[in-house]
């Protein structure tokens, strides 16, 4: 399946790039939910976190650390989110991590706290 992120990787659609290496790309989200909102993707397509080869995650973790250091988020802190599947509201079916920072973020982000407590 080809997604908008595949087109960004191929250079068919532009992005506001933060960092890139042979295997990963980080770019600014087009619709930021925080002062800093970066998406990190592998160049190989995985639908989402649940279907990723765990071996990729070791390298991806190192790349995310590099992005954080590059942006100063390693010191100020950031939130790392991977929306996975329908209930998480995943829109783009190419694994991506959201890195959110640049300000104190509110928490939690579930829709209904009473609903959430049913699962404790
Ligand atoms: P998700 O809901 O986790 O699938 O998030 C998809 C994210 O991709 C959203 O935050 C969108 O704003 C972002 N997005 C979609 N298209 C683009 C694009 N062309 N460039 C940058 N970010 C994008």
Backbone and ligand atoms as CSV (ligand in chain L), in Angstrom:
chain,resi,resn,atom,element,x,y,z
A,1,UNK,N,N,0.843,-1.195,0.000
A,1,UNK,CA,C,0.000,0.000,0.000
A,1,UNK,C,C,0.886,1.255,0.000
A,2,UNK,N,N,0.511,2.211,-0.837
A,2,UNK,CA,C,1.302,3.443,-0.886
A,2,UNK,C,C,0.556,4.559,-0.169
A,3,UNK,N,N,1.214,5.176,0.783
A,3,UNK,CA,C,0.584,6.248,1.547
A,3,UNK,C,C,1.254,7.573,1.199
A,4,UNK,N,N,0.725,8.633,1.776
A,4,UNK,CA,C,1.315,9.953,1.559
A,4,UNK,C,C,2.766,9.990,2.078
A,5,UNK,N,N,3.055,9.194,3.106
A,5,UNK,CA,C,4.427,9.190,3.630
A,5,UNK,C,C,5.385,8.509,2.651
A,6,UNK,N,N,4.902,7.484,1.916
A,6,UNK,CA,C,5.745,6.868,0.882
A,6,UNK,C,C,6.100,7.904,-0.175
A,7,UNK,N,N,5.144,8.733,-0.518
A,7,UNK,CA,C,5.389,9.784,-1.519
A,7,UNK,C,C,6.407,10.803,-0.993
A,8,UNK,N,N,6.347,11.101,0.307
A,8,UNK,CA,C,7.328,12.023,0.914
A,8,UNK,C,C,8.720,11.396,0.850
A,9,UNK,N,N,8.814,10.099,1.167
A,9,UNK,CA,C,10.111,9.405,1.129
A,9,UNK,C,C,10.695,9.451,-0.284
A,10,UNK,N,N,9.843,9.248,-1.278
A,10,UNK,CA,C,10.317,9.248,-2.675
A,10,UNK,C,C,10.571,10.657,-3.200
A,11,UNK,N,N,10.191,11.679,-2.436
A,11,UNK,CA,C,10.400,13.052,-2.884
A,11,UNK,C,C,9.314,13.539,-3.825
A,12,UNK,N,N,8.222,12.768,-3.920
A,12,UNK,CA,C,7.127,13.175,-4.815
A,12,UNK,C,C,6.279,14.279,-4.180
A,13,UNK,N,N,6.314,14.325,-2.834
A,13,UNK,CA,C,5.622,15.382,-2.082
A,13,UNK,C,C,6.669,16.001,-1.154
A,14,UNK,N,N,6.713,17.338,-1.043
A,14,UNK,CA,C,7.728,17.947,-0.186
A,14,UNK,C,C,7.406,17.778,1.301
A,15,UNK,N,N,8.442,17.885,2.128
A,15,UNK,CA,C,8.225,17.920,3.574
A,15,UNK,C,C,9.219,18.907,4.171
A,16,UNK,N,N,8.921,19.323,5.381
A,16,UNK,CA,C,9.821,20.209,6.117
A,16,UNK,C,C,10.726,19.310,6.966
A,17,UNK,N,N,11.846,18.936,6.366
A,17,UNK,CA,C,12.705,17.904,6.940
A,17,UNK,C,C,13.471,18.369,8.185
A,18,UNK,N,N,13.581,17.478,9.152
A,18,UNK,CA,C,14.368,17.737,10.364
A,18,UNK,C,C,15.676,16.952,10.296
A,19,UNK,N,N,15.603,15.668,10.065
A,19,UNK,CA,C,16.792,14.808,9.975
A,19,UNK,C,C,16.463,13.618,9.068
A,20,UNK,N,N,17.502,13.076,8.462
A,20,UNK,CA,C,17.306,11.906,7.591
A,20,UNK,C,C,18.566,11.063,7.615
A,21,UNK,N,N,18.402,9.742,7.544
A,21,UNK,CA,C,19.542,8.876,7.240
A,21,UNK,C,C,19.068,7.834,6.232
A,22,UNK,N,N,19.818,6.766,6.040
A,22,UNK,CA,C,19.447,5.795,5.006
A,22,UNK,C,C,18.122,5.104,5.298
A,23,UNK,N,N,17.782,5.003,6.572
A,23,UNK,CA,C,16.619,4.191,6.949
A,23,UNK,C,C,15.424,4.952,7.517
A,24,UNK,N,N,15.674,6.189,7.979
A,24,UNK,CA,C,14.607,6.927,8.667
A,24,UNK,C,C,14.554,8.380,8.211
A,25,UNK,N,N,13.379,8.970,8.409
A,25,UNK,CA,C,13.167,10.377,8.061
A,25,UNK,C,C,12.336,11.030,9.165
A,26,UNK,N,N,12.744,12.244,9.547
A,26,UNK,CA,C,11.968,13.040,10.509
A,26,UNK,C,C,11.599,14.355,9.839
A,27,UNK,N,N,10.328,14.739,9.965
A,27,UNK,CA,C,9.866,15.996,9.361
A,27,UNK,C,C,8.758,16.595,10.222
A,28,UNK,N,N,8.541,17.894,10.047
A,28,UNK,CA,C,7.529,18.588,10.846
A,28,UNK,C,C,6.121,18.197,10.371
A,29,UNK,N,N,5.234,17.967,11.359
A,29,UNK,CA,C,3.836,17.661,11.038
A,29,UNK,C,C,3.197,18.893,10.397
A,30,UNK,N,N,2.405,18.636,9.373
A,30,UNK,CA,C,1.762,19.727,8.627
A,30,UNK,C,C,0.658,20.400,9.454
A,31,UNK,N,N,0.176,19.697,10.473
A,31,UNK,CA,C,-0.925,20.212,11.307
A,31,UNK,C,C,-0.517,20.088,12.776
A,32,UNK,N,N,0.440,20.937,13.228
A,32,UNK,CA,C,1.057,20.727,14.543
A,32,UNK,C,C,0.078,20.853,15.711
A,33,UNK,N,N,0.228,19.932,16.675
A,33,UNK,CA,C,-0.578,19.951,17.912
A,33,UNK,C,C,0.244,20.443,19.089
A,34,UNK,N,N,1.440,20.921,18.847
A,34,UNK,CA,C,2.322,21.448,19.896
A,34,UNK,C,C,3.313,22.365,19.184
A,35,UNK,N,N,4.003,23.240,19.935
A,35,UNK,CA,C,4.967,24.136,19.279
A,35,UNK,C,C,6.000,23.370,18.447
A,36,UNK,N,N,6.416,22.211,18.942
A,36,UNK,CA,C,7.249,21.316,18.134
A,36,UNK,C,C,6.456,20.026,17.943
A,37,UNK,N,N,6.228,19.663,16.702
A,37,UNK,CA,C,5.490,18.431,16.398
A,37,UNK,C,C,6.156,17.803,15.177
A,38,UNK,N,N,6.936,16.768,15.460
A,38,UNK,CA,C,7.735,16.109,14.424
A,38,UNK,C,C,7.232,14.686,14.240
A,39,UNK,N,N,7.234,14.227,13.000
A,39,UNK,CA,C,6.907,12.832,12.702
A,39,UNK,C,C,8.182,12.105,12.326
A,40,UNK,N,N,8.355,10.909,12.872
A,40,UNK,CA,C,9.515,10.076,12.539
A,40,UNK,C,C,9.011,8.799,11.885
A,41,UNK,N,N,9.544,8.501,10.705
A,41,UNK,CA,C,9.079,7.323,9.960
A,41,UNK,C,C,10.257,6.482,9.477
A,42,UNK,N,N,10.044,5.162,9.378
A,42,UNK,CA,C,11.048,4.333,8.699
A,42,UNK,C,C,10.805,4.428,7.196
A,43,UNK,N,N,11.856,4.293,6.416
A,43,UNK,CA,C,11.679,4.359,4.962
A,43,UNK,C,C,11.047,3.077,4.417
A,44,UNK,N,N,11.269,1.962,5.110
A,44,UNK,CA,C,10.554,0.726,4.773
A,44,UNK,C,C,9.150,0.856,5.346
A,45,UNK,N,N,8.161,0.428,4.557
A,45,UNK,CA,C,6.781,0.626,4.984
A,45,UNK,C,C,6.293,-0.483,5.913
A,46,UNK,N,N,5.863,-0.082,7.106
A,46,UNK,CA,C,5.112,-0.944,8.022
A,46,UNK,C,C,3.816,-0.211,8.298
A,47,UNK,N,N,2.729,-0.969,8.354
A,47,UNK,CA,C,1.420,-0.322,8.527
A,47,UNK,C,C,1.358,0.466,9.833
A,48,UNK,N,N,1.861,-0.123,10.897
A,48,UNK,CA,C,1.823,0.556,12.197
A,48,UNK,C,C,2.760,-0.159,13.177
A,49,UNK,N,N,2.737,0.306,14.423
A,49,UNK,CA,C,3.646,-0.242,15.429
A,49,UNK,C,C,3.425,-1.730,15.640
A,50,UNK,N,N,2.159,-2.155,15.589
A,50,UNK,CA,C,1.831,-3.559,15.852
A,50,UNK,C,C,2.427,-4.495,14.803
A,51,UNK,N,N,2.689,-3.981,13.622
A,51,UNK,CA,C,3.201,-4.848,12.554
A,51,UNK,C,C,4.677,-4.614,12.240
A,52,UNK,N,N,5.339,-3.766,13.037
A,52,UNK,CA,C,6.753,-3.487,12.752
A,52,UNK,C,C,7.645,-4.650,13.190
A,53,UNK,N,N,8.712,-4.864,12.438
A,53,UNK,CA,C,9.751,-5.818,12.837
A,53,UNK,C,C,10.461,-5.218,14.058
A,54,UNK,N,N,10.421,-5.896,15.220
A,54,UNK,CA,C,11.027,-5.311,16.422
A,54,UNK,C,C,12.496,-4.929,16.238
A,55,UNK,N,N,13.192,-5.620,15.342
A,55,UNK,CA,C,14.613,-5.294,15.123
A,55,UNK,C,C,14.774,-3.869,14.588
A,56,UNK,N,N,13.767,-3.399,13.842
A,56,UNK,CA,C,13.820,-2.022,13.317
A,56,UNK,C,C,13.762,-1.010,14.461
A,57,UNK,N,N,13.038,-1.400,15.524
A,57,UNK,CA,C,12.807,-0.432,16.609
A,57,UNK,C,C,14.094,-0.044,17.332
A,58,UNK,N,N,15.065,-0.947,17.370
A,58,UNK,CA,C,16.331,-0.591,18.029
A,58,UNK,C,C,16.984,0.572,17.283
A,59,UNK,N,N,17.016,0.452,15.956
A,59,UNK,CA,C,17.624,1.516,15.150
A,59,UNK,C,C,16.760,2.777,15.166
A,60,UNK,N,N,15.450,2.569,15.174
A,60,UNK,CA,C,14.547,3.724,15.165
A,60,UNK,C,C,14.646,4.491,16.481
A,61,UNK,N,N,14.824,3.753,17.563
A,61,UNK,CA,C,15.001,4.406,18.870
A,61,UNK,C,C,16.230,5.308,18.849
A,62,UNK,N,N,17.315,4.801,18.291
A,62,UNK,CA,C,18.533,5.618,18.208
A,62,UNK,C,C,18.302,6.858,17.348
A,63,UNK,N,N,17.547,6.691,16.262
A,63,UNK,CA,C,17.275,7.836,15.382
A,63,UNK,C,C,16.406,8.867,16.112
A,64,UNK,N,N,15.396,8.397,16.843
A,64,UNK,CA,C,14.531,9.317,17.600
A,64,UNK,C,C,15.362,10.077,18.635
A,65,UNK,N,N,16.298,9.390,19.285
A,65,UNK,CA,C,17.193,10.076,20.232
A,65,UNK,C,C,17.971,11.182,19.523
A,66,UNK,N,N,18.440,10.895,18.306
A,66,UNK,CA,C,19.185,11.901,17.537
A,66,UNK,C,C,18.314,13.112,17.222
A,67,UNK,N,N,17.065,12.852,16.832
A,67,UNK,CA,C,16.139,13.952,16.528
A,67,UNK,C,C,15.924,14.798,17.783
A,68,UNK,N,N,15.728,14.119,18.908
A,68,UNK,CA,C,15.496,14.836,20.170
A,68,UNK,C,C,16.687,15.730,20.496
A,69,UNK,N,N,17.880,15.209,20.362
A,69,UNK,CA,C,19.080,15.996,20.658
A,69,UNK,C,C,19.198,17.167,19.686
A,70,UNK,N,N,18.940,16.897,18.415
A,70,UNK,CA,C,19.012,17.931,17.372
A,70,UNK,C,C,18.089,19.101,17.696
A,71,UNK,N,N,16.906,18.811,18.245
A,71,UNK,CA,C,15.896,19.842,18.513
A,71,UNK,C,C,15.964,20.374,19.945
A,72,UNK,N,N,16.869,19.841,20.769
A,72,UNK,CA,C,16.937,20.255,22.176
A,72,UNK,C,C,15.859,19.624,23.035
A,73,UNK,N,N,15.119,18.680,22.464
A,73,UNK,CA,C,14.029,18.039,23.207
A,73,UNK,C,C,14.553,17.044,24.231
A,74,UNK,N,N,15.790,16.589,24.038
A,74,UNK,CA,C,16.376,15.657,25.003
A,74,UNK,C,C,16.448,16.301,26.378
A,75,UNK,N,N,16.653,17.615,26.408
A,75,UNK,CA,C,16.761,18.332,27.692
A,75,UNK,C,C,15.402,18.833,28.182
A,76,UNK,N,N,14.582,19.374,27.278
A,76,UNK,CA,C,13.315,19.992,27.700
A,76,UNK,C,C,12.197,18.969,27.877
A,77,UNK,N,N,12.345,17.804,27.241
A,77,UNK,CA,C,11.318,16.761,27.342
A,77,UNK,C,C,10.388,16.767,26.139
A,78,UNK,N,N,9.790,15.622,25.910
A,78,UNK,CA,C,8.854,15.489,24.788
A,78,UNK,C,C,7.955,14.294,25.004
A,79,UNK,N,N,6.838,14.291,24.286
A,79,UNK,CA,C,5.920,13.153,24.296
A,79,UNK,C,C,6.074,12.385,22.986
A,80,UNK,N,N,6.147,11.064,23.108
A,80,UNK,CA,C,6.300,10.192,21.947
A,80,UNK,C,C,5.022,9.376,21.806
A,81,UNK,N,N,4.366,9.499,20.653
A,81,UNK,CA,C,3.084,8.820,20.452
A,81,UNK,C,C,3.106,8.048,19.142
A,82,UNK,N,N,2.617,6.810,19.194
A,82,UNK,CA,C,2.364,6.069,17.954
A,82,UNK,C,C,0.892,5.681,17.970
A,83,UNK,N,N,0.084,6.349,17.180
A,83,UNK,CA,C,-1.314,5.941,17.042
A,83,UNK,C,C,-1.336,4.631,16.270
A,84,UNK,N,N,-1.992,3.636,16.854
A,84,UNK,CA,C,-1.963,2.296,16.275
A,84,UNK,C,C,-3.391,1.799,16.028
A,85,UNK,N,N,-3.818,1.856,14.783
A,85,UNK,CA,C,-5.124,1.301,14.435
A,85,UNK,C,C,-6.289,2.245,14.684
A,86,UNK,N,N,-7.464,1.678,14.499
A,86,UNK,CA,C,-8.682,2.484,14.434
A,86,UNK,C,C,-8.994,3.247,15.724
A,87,UNK,N,N,-8.968,2.548,16.870
A,87,UNK,CA,C,-9.343,3.228,18.118
A,87,UNK,C,C,-8.367,4.325,18.504
A,88,UNK,N,N,-7.154,4.227,18.033
A,88,UNK,CA,C,-6.166,5.278,18.318
A,88,UNK,C,C,-6.283,6.438,17.335
A,89,UNK,N,N,-7.115,6.262,16.333
A,89,UNK,CA,C,-7.299,7.339,15.355
A,89,UNK,C,C,-6.171,7.435,14.346
A,90,UNK,N,N,-5.497,6.312,14.098
A,90,UNK,CA,C,-4.413,6.345,13.111
A,90,UNK,C,C,-4.976,6.673,11.732
A,91,UNK,N,N,-4.430,7.730,11.139
A,91,UNK,CA,C,-4.922,8.176,9.821
A,91,UNK,C,C,-4.021,7.699,8.694
A,92,UNK,N,N,-2.726,7.787,8.908
A,92,UNK,CA,C,-1.784,7.409,7.847
A,92,UNK,C,C,-1.233,6.027,8.174
A,93,UNK,N,N,-1.461,5.068,7.265
A,93,UNK,CA,C,-1.116,3.673,7.537
A,93,UNK,C,C,0.333,3.380,7.132
A,94,UNK,N,N,1.224,4.152,7.682
A,94,UNK,CA,C,2.676,3.956,7.564
A,94,UNK,C,C,3.219,4.311,8.951
A,95,UNK,N,N,3.860,3.349,9.606
A,95,UNK,CA,C,4.325,3.578,10.980
A,95,UNK,C,C,4.971,4.948,11.145
A,96,UNK,N,N,4.528,5.670,12.160
A,96,UNK,CA,C,5.155,6.958,12.472
A,96,UNK,C,C,5.028,7.239,13.956
A,97,UNK,N,N,6.042,7.865,14.489
A,97,UNK,CA,C,6.012,8.347,15.866
A,97,UNK,C,C,5.857,9.856,15.831
A,98,UNK,N,N,4.925,10.354,16.641
A,98,UNK,CA,C,4.791,11.790,16.837
A,98,UNK,C,C,5.721,12.180,17.977
A,99,UNK,N,N,6.532,13.199,17.775
A,99,UNK,CA,C,7.340,13.776,18.858
A,99,UNK,C,C,6.769,15.169,19.125
A,100,UNK,N,N,6.220,15.340,20.333
A,100,UNK,CA,C,5.563,16.598,20.689
A,100,UNK,C,C,6.319,17.268,21.817
A,101,UNK,N,N,6.567,18.546,21.667
A,101,UNK,CA,C,7.287,19.265,22.718
A,101,UNK,C,C,7.274,20.754,22.462
A,102,UNK,N,N,8.209,21.439,23.129
A,102,UNK,CA,C,8.308,22.886,22.979
A,102,UNK,C,C,7.451,23.646,23.966
A,103,UNK,N,N,6.689,22.949,24.804
A,103,UNK,CA,C,5.853,23.577,25.841
A,103,UNK,C,C,5.411,22.474,26.789
A,104,UNK,N,N,4.893,22.877,27.954
A,104,UNK,CA,C,4.293,21.890,28.870
A,104,UNK,C,C,3.010,21.376,28.238
A,105,UNK,N,N,2.885,20.076,28.101
A,105,UNK,CA,C,1.728,19.485,27.433
A,105,UNK,C,C,0.716,19.000,28.457
A,106,UNK,N,N,-0.556,19.067,28.094
A,106,UNK,CA,C,-1.578,18.546,29.006
A,106,UNK,C,C,-1.643,17.020,28.892
A,107,UNK,N,N,-2.171,16.411,29.952
A,107,UNK,CA,C,-2.293,14.961,30.012
A,107,UNK,C,C,-3.429,14.628,30.953
A,108,UNK,N,N,-4.271,13.648,30.758
A,108,UNK,CA,C,-4.215,12.655,29.690
A,108,UNK,C,C,-4.954,13.148,28.451
A,109,UNK,N,N,-5.033,12.317,27.444
A,109,UNK,CA,C,-5.725,12.718,26.224
A,109,UNK,C,C,-6.806,11.726,25.803
A,110,UNK,N,N,-7.338,10.949,26.773
A,110,UNK,CA,C,-8.478,10.092,26.436
A,110,UNK,C,C,-9.725,10.962,26.359
A,111,UNK,N,N,-10.755,10.477,25.692
A,111,UNK,CA,C,-11.954,11.273,25.476
A,111,UNK,C,C,-12.776,11.391,26.761
A,112,UNK,N,N,-12.873,10.288,27.491
A,112,UNK,CA,C,-13.788,10.237,28.617
A,112,UNK,C,C,-13.115,9.486,29.766
A,113,UNK,N,N,-12.797,10.204,30.838
A,113,UNK,CA,C,-12.042,9.584,31.936
A,113,UNK,C,C,-12.814,8.470,32.622
A,114,UNK,N,N,-14.150,8.609,32.736
A,114,UNK,CA,C,-14.942,7.552,33.367
A,114,UNK,C,C,-14.851,6.257,32.562
A,115,UNK,N,N,-14.868,6.385,31.243
A,115,UNK,CA,C,-14.696,5.216,30.375
A,115,UNK,C,C,-13.333,4.576,30.612
A,116,UNK,N,N,-12.302,5.412,30.737
A,116,UNK,CA,C,-10.940,4.912,30.909
A,116,UNK,C,C,-10.831,4.083,32.185
A,117,UNK,N,N,-11.514,4.501,33.241
A,117,UNK,CA,C,-11.393,3.819,34.542
A,117,UNK,C,C,-11.939,2.400,34.507
A,118,UNK,N,N,-12.803,2.099,33.544
A,118,UNK,CA,C,-13.349,0.734,33.446
A,118,UNK,C,C,-12.262,-0.300,33.190
A,119,UNK,N,N,-11.135,0.134,32.653
A,119,UNK,CA,C,-10.087,-0.814,32.261
A,119,UNK,C,C,-9.001,-0.963,33.339
A,120,UNK,N,N,-9.152,-0.254,34.438
A,120,UNK,CA,C,-8.122,-0.348,35.485
A,120,UNK,C,C,-8.340,-1.616,36.287
L,1,LIG,P1,P,-1.964,9.737,12.688
L,1,LIG,O1,O,-3.331,10.226,13.041
L,1,LIG,O2,O,-1.198,9.230,13.871
L,1,LIG,O3,O,-1.990,8.761,11.536
L,1,LIG,O4,O,-1.147,11.016,12.235
L,1,LIG,C1,C,-0.938,11.389,10.910
L,1,LIG,C2,C,-0.274,12.738,10.951
L,1,LIG,O5,O,0.264,13.015,9.678
L,1,LIG,C3,C,-1.205,13.893,11.308
L,1,LIG,O6,O,-0.731,14.549,12.486
L,1,LIG,C4,C,-1.135,14.797,10.076
L,1,LIG,O7,O,-1.187,16.161,10.395
L,1,LIG,C5,C,0.198,14.404,9.480
L,1,LIG,N1,N,0.343,14.630,8.047
L,1,LIG,C6,C,-0.488,14.220,7.058
L,1,LIG,N2,N,-0.003,14.586,5.861
L,1,LIG,C7,C,1.162,15.231,6.087
L,1,LIG,C8,C,2.140,15.848,5.257
L,1,LIG,N3,N,2.023,15.877,3.911
L,1,LIG,N4,N,3.221,16.420,5.843
L,1,LIG,C9,C,3.362,16.401,7.186
L,1,LIG,N5,N,2.488,15.826,8.026
L,1,LIG,C10,C,1.395,15.252,7.487
